[in-house]
Amino acid sequence: MNRFTASSPSSRHSTMHSSPTSSPSSATGVTEPSAAPSGRARPALKLLAALIPLALAACATRGPAPADNPIAANAESQAVAQQTVMAVEAAASAVAPANTQPMAAGAAPQEKLDVLLEDNLNPGEKVDLDAPKTHVDLWARIRAGMAMPELDNELVRKAEDYYSSRPDYVARMTGRGSLYLFHVVEEVEKRGMPAELALLPFVESAFRNDAQSSAKAVGMWQFMPATGRDFDLKQNIFRDDRRDVLASTRAALDYLQRLNKMFNGDWQLALAAYNWGQGNVSKAVLRNQKAGLPIDYDSLRMPDETRYYLPKLQAVKNIIMRPQAFGLELPAVANHPYFLSVNIDRDIDVTRAAQLAELDEDTFRQFNPSMNKPVILAASSGQILLPYDNASTFVGNLERYKGPLASWTAWVVPKTMKPADAAKQVGMSETGLREINRIPARMLVKQGSTLLVPRSAARDKDVSEHLADNASIMFAPDVPPMRRVTLKAGKGDTVATVARRYRLGPTQVAQWNKVSTKATFKHGQQVVVYLREGQAIAAETPSATRKTPTRATRVASSKSNAKPTTKASSGKTRSAKVAGSRVTGGGGSTVSTKASIR
C-alpha cells in the first residue's frame, strides 16, 4: 500500500482548519478519518465504531465543570482528555490490522523513492497514518499532558480578554501553529517536559518563524544571536538556524531544561529566565533570600514584561483547555507529522526545489525558513522539509529531473575590491551582486569574504561543508586614502579643539592618541591625526583661550613688496614646517608637521 497516495492534499489538509464542532467526534478529542482508499477506510471505520462508545462514556462520567473556578475547570478538561486518549489507544489496539495487498512489480521505483522519506523526529521510521495514536486529536493530547502549576490572577484575566476579543488573530495563530505543533509536542513528550511548553511559541512569536524583535531576537522561539550560538544554531550568510523549525525547537527545549535544572525544577522560574535572562532571575532570587522573602515567581521583583509573561502562557493554556468558554474555536489538528524531511545530496535552488515539490515559493519557505539565500546547500543541512503529500511528489520529480539543480555557488574574494570589480570578475551586474549579497553603498568587499555568484564552467562545484558552516562577508568603507599627520599641540589644545579644527570625531582623535575624549594636550605635545588626501593642514595651532579669530599661516608681505620681517607681531605669527618626505603604504601616507610658537 502506497502510504503517500492514501489521500489527496485536499482531503487530508482540510481537517487542519475545521472547527472542533464540525463533527461529533471532535468533542471527544477524536480526529475524523479523512477520505481514503477502501484498504485504509475499513480499519479506520472499525476503530471509530469501537471508540465512540468508550469516548462518550468517558465524557459522561465527568460532572459539569464549575464556570467560576478556572483551575477546577482546567482539571476537568484534562481528566476528560486523558480518558479520551487512553480510550482511543485501547480501541485502536483492539482493531486487527487490515490485510494489505502485495505490491505490484511495477511499484518498485516508488519503493526506491520512499527510502528517502522518513519521520524527521524518528529517523529511519516510516510514517504510518493507520497507527493508533494518529486517531487522537492533537489538542486532546496536549490537554492530557499539562503539568505546570496553575496561575489565577488579574494578569491572566487581562491576557484572556486580549485573546478572546481577537478571534481572527487567534485563528491565524493556531492555523500557523497547526503546521508545526505536532513536532513540538513530540519533542516535549520525549523529554518528559510539561505540555504547556509546546504552547510557548504562541506567546513568543504567535508561531511565526520569520518573527524578529527590536532586540534582534529571531524565530518562533525568539533566540538572541549569542544565545543561539550557545545552543549550536548556525548563523551565517547562507542560513539562520534560529528560524529553522527543528533546530530551534531542539535548542529551545535544551535551554529550558538547563534553566529548569538551574532553578531546582521550578518551571515558572525557568520560564521567567527564558524571558528575562538567567542572570537577572538569579539576582532577584538572591535578593529575596537575603531579605528573608519567598523566592517563587509571584514574589520576585521583575520587569512588567516578565511579570506578564507567564500569565499570557496561562491564558493560552486556558483557551486550549476550554475554547468554548472564551467563544473561540480551534482548528482540528491531526496527530501525525504535517511535514516530512527529504534528504538531498546536491545543492539546489529554492525556486527549483519548490517547482519539483509543486509548491509556490512562499509556501516552500514556510517549511524551510532558515535559508538566507536563493540556494539550499546540501553540505549545510542535507535535508529539506515538505508537507506530507508534497514530499512524495518532490522525490518522484527529482528522480526524473535531468537538468541542473543549482545556478548559484560560493566565491571567496581573493583581495579587497570594489563591488563593481568583483561583479565584472564573476560575470554579473554590480546591481545584481549588491542585491543578492546585501552589499551596502560606499563599501568595499574585504579579502576572504564569501559571495554568492552565478555558476560557470570555472565555478561549478557544490559549496563545501566548511564554507557552508563558516562563510562570512566583511566590508570596509570605500573612502579616499588617509594620511597620518603629526602636529604639535598649542597652548590649551584639547581633543575637542583638534577634532573640530580638522572636522574629525573626538572619539577618533582620542583613539589615535590613546587618551580620553576629554583630555587636554600639553603645549608642544605631538598629536596624531589622519586626514584625507588633499585636505589642508592647519599650520597654526591656536590657543584654546585666545579670543581673536583663528587665522591660517600666511607669508608676510607688504604692498611695496618689502622683504618680510623676521620679528613676529605680538607673538601671534606662527611658522609651520611640513616634512617633504612621504611614506606610502597601507593605502595612505605619513606627513610630519611641526608648529612652533615664537
Helices and strands as residue ranges (DSSP letters): G 3-5, H 9-13, G 14-17, G 24-28, H 38-60, H 70-94, G 105-107, H 108-114, E 117-118, G 132-135, H 138-144, H 154-164, H 167-190, G 195-199, H 200-205, H 225-230, G 241-243, H 245-262, H 267-276, H 278-290, G 297-299, H 304-307, H 309-321, G 323-326, E 339-343, E 348-349, H 350-357, H 361-367, E 375-376, E 383-387, H 388-400, E 408-412, H 419-426, H 430-437, E 443-445, E 450-454, H 465-470, E 475-477, E 482-488, H 495-501, H 506-513, E 526-532, G 569-571, E 574-578, E 583-585, E 588-597
